[in-house]
Amino acid sequence: MAYDLDRYRAALRETPGKQEYGRVVEAVGLAIQSQGPRVGLGELCHIEQDGREPLPAEVVGFREGRVILMPLGKAQAIMPGAAVRPARRPLSIPVGPGLVSRVVDALGQPLDGKGALAAWGRIPTDRPAPNPLERPMISSVLPTGVRAIDALATLGEGQRIGIFSGPGVGKSVLLGMMARGSAADVAVIALVGERSREVQEFVQRDLGPEGMARSVVVVATADEPALVRVQAAFTAVAIAEYFRDQGSRVLLLFDSLTRVATAQREVGLAAGEPPATRGYPPSSFAILPRLLERAGTAPRGSITGFYTVLVEGDDLQEPIADSARSVLDGHLVLSRELADAGIFPALDVGRSLSRVMRQIVSPEQTAWAQALRGHWSTYEDAKDLLRIGAYQAGSSADVDAAVAMHPRILGFLRQGEGEIVRFEEALSALREVAG
């Protein structure tokens, strides 16, 4: 006589007080393997720990009938045979207006010592992007308070743009300036893979009380497990979506996209993915559009995203940088040469581009920006000759004009860290330099 065992298993799982669970059979490196339970990819489980609270873990793969789990925390007290219990729900975080001015971890729990969050509910962190046919077109400017960006690479409300640079070129300072000076209603800032020292410096020095008053900071430091760093990215995006759905103009500042891809490389390799481009498995590239496409315009509210991308040796053709650039709506390139000369923000005018600028600014601003870019490009082409004294004044009217204009352009780019420039003031300065 044949029995329908699946029906009985389903009934057992739904019986109060009864739940299917698995057992830990192996833990190597970042991955924990268990025999059972019956779960799906991406599901949340809880692993019992000796004398401690159960450890949340995510299902990242399967191998030879075993479940591969990655812990969302530090696995220090897991014993062979420990029970693995499925949560039967997606990973979710607390949300509410009380998130503003708070610092939280990758699971949405407070890190700032200010007590429990005043949250009205919970939302899943992994959500689909808005329907592309329901997204309004980008039609209005979102001022950032940074003169060079607003004038030369004007951003639209709901645009997603990358900030490409090597280390030590002023990314954190620039993010802090935009958090304080932008016209957004709320800023959500993701600090993924940062040193602990840099988190405190960013919150107190770069962001300051003024920026913190309308910001939410999500932190996963470099010593956190790889999956926690990846989760911090999804938590930040989910928080930004919550405020967007309330009708707010959200500024999402993400530092850095490269460290998220690197953390996903650790997760993917531990789950058995083969390395592909420069050691990155396919999931490191697949995660980028999953994060980036969730920002942008929506039927209600918007998320304007800035994503820092670390480039090795200032190489913009690095795989993660190249992949991100293909999804983003523009890129700001920071110049080490300008930073070394003490010019901040160190915006490389010739290589920075906003793909929606022409749609949202006046023809006059476009003409002024093109004129300034033309002088910048001419000077860059002649720079080597000028340095060695091989150029004779009068040889080229264009070069002579670019040389005369260059100090004024550098003065236009330079802006104090605590200085906020209104959009109208940025346009007036651009007209004076290039008009």
N, C-alpha and C positions, 0 to 999 in steps of 0.2 A: 504494500500500500504506500503511495507516494504522499509526502507531506510538503506543504508550502511553508518552508522554514522562514523565508523572507517576511511573510505576513506575521509570523510569531515574533521575529526579531523586532519589527516595527512596533508591534503592540507592546513589547517589553520596554522599548525606549520611551514610549509615551505613558507608561505606567508611573504614577507618582511614587517617588522614593526609589525608583529603579532607573539605572542608566548604564549604558554600555561604556566600557572604558578599556584602555590598553595598558601595556606595561613597558617601561623603558628596558631595552635590551642592549643598547650600545650608545656611547657618547664619544665622538672623536672630533677634535677641533671645535668648530663652531656648531656642528650639527648633532642632534640627538635623534636616535632611531628608536621607534617603539613598535611592538607587535600589537596592531590595532591602535585606536578604535576605528570604526567605520566613519571616515570623515572625507571632506572634499578639499581640493587645493585652495589655499588661502584661508581656511577655517581657523578659528581661534580655539586653542585648547589650554588646559591648566595642568601643569605637572606638579605632583606632590613633592615637597621638599622635607627633609628631616628636620623637624623642629621649627620650620618657618612657614610663611604664607605660601600657598601654591604659586608657581611661577607661570605667568602667561607665555604662550609660545604659539607661533604660526606654522601651519602646515605649508611647507615649501616644495614638497616633492614626495615621490614614492620610489622604492627600490626593492626589488625581489620580495614583494609582498609586505614590506615594512613601510611605516610612515616616517618621513623625514621632517623633523621639527627644528625651528630656529627660535631660541628664547628671546623674549622681549624684556630682558633684564639679565643680571649676572647670575649664571648658573653655578652655585657654590655648594649646594647641599642636596644634589640629586643623586639618589642611590640606584643601583641596579634593581629592577623590578618595581620602581616607583610608578604609581598609578598615573595614567594620562587620561584626563576627563575632557570630553568635548564640551565647549560652551554652547554650541548650537545657536550662535548668533555672531554677527560680524563684529570686529573690533570697533568700539565707539568711544567718543570723548564727550565730556560735559561742555555745554555751550550756553551762552547767555550774555547780556550786556555787562555783567560783572567781570568778564574777561579783560575788558579794557584796563590798561595800566598794570597788567599782571605779567609775570614770567612763569611759564609752565614747561613741563617736560614733554617727551614724545607721546606720552599717554594722556596728556591734558591735565596732569596733576601739578599743583602749585610748587614752585621752587623758591619763591621770594620771601617765605616766612610771614606772609600777611594773612594766614588763615585759610579756611576752606573757600572755594569759589562759590559765588552766588549764581548758580546755574539754574536755568529753567528746564533743561532736558538734555538728552544725549543724541548725537547723530553719528552715523558710520563715517569712518575716515576715507574709505575707498568708494567713491561715488562716480557715476558717469558724467561726462561733460555735457553741457547744454546742447540741445538739438541745433546743428549748424544752421538750419533754415529758420530758426527762431531767434537767432542772434541779431540784434540791431547792428547796422553798419556803424563804424567808428566815425563820428561826425563832430566831436567837440574836443577842444584842447584841455589837457590836464596839466596845469603848470606845476613844476617841481620845485621852484624857488632857486634853481641853479641857472645862472644867466646863460652859460654856454650851451647847455642842453635845450633850454626853452627857445633860444634864438636859432640855433643851427641844426638841431635834431629834435624838433618839436614833437611831443608825444601826445597821442590821443587817448581819451578816456576809454579804457578797455584794451589798450595795446599791451603786447608782451615783448620786452626788449632785453637783450643780453648785455652784460657789462664784462668785457673780455680784458683780462690783464694778467700779468705775472704777480707774484707775491710782493708786498711792500710798495705798491704804487698808489695807494689811497682809496681802495674799494670801500673799506669800512667807514671812512670819513665821509665819502660821497653818499653812502646809504643813510648815514645819520643826518646829513644835510637835507636829503629828500624827505625823510620821515618828519623832520621839523618844519620844512618849508612848503611841502606840497599842498595842493588844494583838496586833497582827499579827506573824507570824513574820518576814516580810521586806517591805521597802518598795522599790518600783520607781518612780523619779521621772523624769518626762520634762520637760526644759526646752527648749521649742521656740520659736525666734525671740527668745530673750533677748539682751540685750547681753552681751558677753564679760565686762565688769566684774561684772555681776550674777550670772553663773555662779559665779565665784570667791567672791563674797560669800555666796551661798546655801550653797555647799558648806562653807565654813569658819565662817561666822557663824550662819546660820539652822539648818543641819543639824548641824554640829559633829561632833567625833569620836564621840560617843555615837550619834547618828543614822546617821552614815556606816558604823558597824560592822555594821549590818544592812540596808544600802541598796545599790541599784544606781542610778546616775544616768546617764541618756541625754541627750546634749546636741547640739543643732543651733542654733548662734547665728544672729543676724539677718543676718549677711553671707553665710551659706551659700545655695547655689542653692535655689529654691523646692521642687524635688522632694526634695532632701535633708531639708528641714524636714518635708515630708510623711512621708518615709520614717522619720524619727526617731520619729514617733508610732506607726507600725506596729512598729518595732523594740522600743519600750518595752512595747507590748501583748504581743508575742511572748515577751519575757523574762518578763513577769508570768505568761503561760500556762505557760511551762516550770516555774516554781516551783509554780504551782497544781497541775500534773499530778503533782508530787512529793508532793502532799498538804498543801502549806503554805497558811496563811491569808495572802494577799498584799494589801498596801495599795498601790494604784496612784495616785500623785499626779501630775496632769497639768497642766502650766502652759505654754501655755494652749491650750484648744480653739479659741479665736478665731483665734490665729495659724496654726493648722493649716488652718482654713478659708480664711484669707487666702492662705496659700501655695498651696492647691489652686486658688484663684481665678487665680493667676498661671499655674499649669500648664494649667488649663482654657482660659483665654483664648489662651495660646500655641498650644494644640492646635486652636483654631478654634471652641471652644464659644461660643454667643451669650451675652452678659450678660443676666441675668434680674433678680432682686430686688436693687436698690441696687448693681448692677454685679457681683453674684455669679453665676457660671454654675451650672447645675443640679448639677454634680459637687461643688461646695462644700457643698451640703446633703446629697447622697447619701453623702459620706464620713463624716458624723457617726454615723449608725446602724451603719455598718461597723465603726467603732472602739468605740462604746459597747456594742454588743450582745455583744462578745467578753468583756467583764467580767461579773461576777456569780457566782452559785453554779454548781457543776458536780458531777458524780458523785463527784469526788475533789478536795478543796481548794476554794478560793474566791478571787475577786478583788473586793475592795471598792474602788470607784473614786471619787476626788475629781477633778473637772475644773473648772479655773478658766475663767471666761468673762468677757472684758473687755466692758464696756458703755459706749458713748459717751455722755458726759453723764449717766451712771447711768440710762440708758434701758433698762429690762428688756424693752421691745418691739422692740429691735433684732433684725434678721432671724436672725442666728446664735444669739443668746440665746433667741429664741422657739422656734427649731427644736430646739435642744438641750434646752430645758425639756420639750418634748413627749416626749422619749425617756428622760430621766433619771427617777430614782425620788425626786426631791426637790431642794430648792435652799436654799442658805445665801446670804443677801444681806448684804453688808458695807456699813455705813452710813458715808458720808463725814462726816456730822455728828458721829457718835460718835468717829471717828478724829481729827477736828479737836479734839475735847474731850479727847483723850489716853486714850480708853478702848479697850483692845485685849484680845482680839479684838473688832473693831467689829461684832458680830453684831446685825443688825436683827431683833429678836424678832418683830415683827409680820408680817414678810414672809418669814421663813425657815420651811421646812416639810420634815419627813421623812414620806414617804408610807407607810412601813412601821412607824412608831413604835407605833401602837396594837396592832399584831400581836405585839410583842416586849417590851412593858413592862407593869408592873402597873397596875391601875386607879387605885391611889393616886398613882403618878407622873403618870399622865395628868391626874388632877384637879388636882394641884399645878401642872403646866405650864399647864393651861388657866386657872387662877386668875391666875398671873403674866402670861400673855398678855392676860387681860382688863384687869388694871391698866395694862399697857403701852399697850394700845389706847385706853383711856379717857384716859390722860395725853396721848397723841399727838393725840387729837381736841380736847383743851382747851388744847394747848400755845400756840397763837397768842394766845388770850385771856389766858393767864397771862403771856406775854411783855410784853404792852402794859398789864398791870394792870387789864384789864376784868373779870376774874373776882373775885367776892366770896366769900370763904370762907363755907361754910354753905349756898351755893346748891344744891349737889348733894352728897349723901353719897358717891356713887361717885367724883366728881372729888376730893373731899377725901381719900378713902382712897388714890386713885392718886397724888396729890401727896405724901402722907405716905410711901407705899411706894417712890416713884421713886428716892430716893438708895440705898435698900437693893438695888433691882434693879440699878442701875449698879455697885454694889460687887460684886454677884454675877457680873456679866458680866466685870468686870475680872480679868485673870489675867496674871501675869508671864510673860515669854517663856521663862524657864528653869524654870517651875513645871509639874510634872506632877500632875494631880489624878486620884486613883483614882475609879472609877465610884461606889463606895459613898459616897465623900466628896462627890461631885457631887449625889447624891440627898439626902444629909443637909443640904447647903446649900440645896437647892431647898425642902425641907420647912420649914426655918427661915424662909425668905423668904416663901413662899406658902402654907404648910400651916396 
